[in-house]
C-alpha cells in the first residue's frame, strides 16, 4: 500500500510540474491555438529503416490532412489519447502510462517531456480513457491479488491508490477485463469482459451485460460524443474484425449491433480487420484502424454506415518503399480556444 501511495503522490506532483513549467504565452503567440484536436495515432512512418522500426505518436487534422509528429523519443508508444481539454497527450509504453504537455509552434504540434502517471497496478495493454473532467484515467491493469486483468481508475491529482472497478467476488473465476471507455457524462464505463461487453457505473457497481456472443471477442468500445451510441470491434464474421454500433444497453432485436464495415476487405479480398473505433467530435464519423500492424491505415466511416475514407493512405506511395503502419487512432474532441 505504501508503494502505491508513493507512486500516485509522484503522479500528482508530475502533473503539477508539467503545468507549472509551461512558459507564459507572449503577446505575439496569443493567436496560436492552445488546445489540440484531431486524430492521434501511432505510426512507424519515420523509422530509419525496415531494420529499425520505431513507433511514434502523430496528430492528424482530418479536414486538411496535415499531420504533426508529437513524440520523438524512441519509446514504443501505444494507444495515444488527448486529454478532454486538448492540452495533454497520454500514451501507453513498456513502463506504464505517461502524460506530456502539448505545444504549438510554426504550424505544428509537439509533445514536451513525458512524466509517468500510471504504473501500479501495471497496465495490461490496450486502450484506456480519461474521465471527462481530465482528473482520472481508467485503464486495464493486472490485479495484484489474483493476477488477472481488471479495470482500474486512478486519480491524477490525488494521493489515493488505484481503485479496482471490476474485481471478481470471492469464489468467482478470474477473467480478463480491459479496454474501458468512459461515458461523456462520466457516469459509466463500458469494457471487454471475457470477450463480451459490459457496462458499470463509474464506481464499479451495477454490472450489466451488453453483448452475449459465444466464441467471439468484442473489445475497443467507444461512446459517441452525446453518449447515445456505442461503437466497438468484433470478430462475429469468422476470422474478420468489423466495426459495430448499437445503443449502450443490452443487445436485442430492438437494439441490434449494426456492422458498419462488412463490405471492406484487404487489397486481395482477404479480411481487412477493422478495429479500435473512435468517434468524431460531431458524432457523424468513426475513425478506425484498417489492416495489420505493419501496413495499417487510419480510415473513417460515416456513423450511419455510409462513405468510407482512407485518411492516411501511406502504403501506396511510401517514400522508403516499405509498408507503413498507421494504427490505434483516437479522435480528440475540440474545444474553443
Helices and strands as residue ranges (DSSP letters): H 2-20, G 27-29, E 38-43, E 56-60, E 67-69, E 78-82, E 88-93, E 96-105, E 108-118, E 129-130, E 136-142, E 149-155, E 163-164, E 177-182, E 188-193, E 196-201, E 208-209, E 218-223, E 230-234, E 242-246, E 258-259, E 275-279, E 285-290, E 297-302, E 308-310, E 326-332
